[in-house]
Amino acid sequence: MPAKKKYLSGSWKRFSKVTAAILGGFIATMLLHVAIIKRVPYDAPALMTAAYSSFIVWVGFMILTYFIHKAWQVWCLLGAISLMSALVIYL
């Protein structure tokens, strides 16, 4: 029995959430890790830890995007994380 049309998301919403999960999550993860590495006094151990933990954080952001129902809220959340991380990097 097929699903009701009112419970299916539109193609643009689905595309936006997949793009937010993959691309937005990756950008937010990398900026967050660069911001953390910039504030740590010893760069080498933090860089090695970031190399391994970035995949876990990226998957966490990907999962988080599907818990939020509206695509624009996902983009706002990932944008806010990226913006705050960029401010930490450049200030």
N, C-alpha and C positions, 0 to 999 in steps of 0.2 A: 504494500500500500504506500503510495508516494506521500511525501510530507506536504503539509499545507503551505500555500504560497506565502502566507503572512509570517511564517516562522523562518523562511529562507532569507538570507541577507542578499543585497544587491551585488552585482558584479564589481561595481566601483568600490563599495565598502569592503568587500573581500580583498580586492587588489590593494587597497590602501592599508589594510591591516597586515597583509603579508609583506608589503613593502616596509611598513613600520617595524615589523618583527625582524626582518632580515637586515635591511639597510640602516634604519634608525637605531635599532638595538646595537648594531656593530659600531656605529659612530659614537653613540652614548657610552658604550663600554670602553672604547679606545681613549676617548677624551677623559673619562673618569680615571682610567689607569695612568694616563700621562700626568694628570693633576696630582694623583697620589705620589707618583714617583718624583715629581718636581718638589714636593714638600718633605720628602724623606732625605735625611742627610747622607746615607750610604746608598748610592744608586744601584750598584751591581746586584746585591741580594734582592732588592725590591724589583728590579727589572726581570730577574729570573722568576720571581713569584708571580709577577704580572703576566708573564708569558703563559703560565699554566692556569692562573685564575681567571684570565680574560675569557676563556671559553665557557667557564662555568657561569660567569656573570652574564655573558651574551645569551646563553640558553635561558637564564633566569628572566632577562628582559623579553625574550621571545615568548616565554610562557605568560609573563605579565600582560603582554599585549592582548592575549585572548581572554583574560579575566575581565578586562574593561570592554564594555559593550559598544561604545561609540568610538569611531576611528579618530575623530578630531581630538578627543581627550587623550588618546594614546600618543598622538603626535605632539600635543602640548606637554605631556609628561616627559617624553623623551627629549623634546626641545629644551625644556627647563633644566633637565639633568645635563644636557650638552652645554647649554649656555652658562650654567654655574661652574661647570668644570673648565670651560674656556676662560672664564673670568679668573679662576684660580691659577690657570697656566700663565696668563698674560699679565697679571698684576703682581 
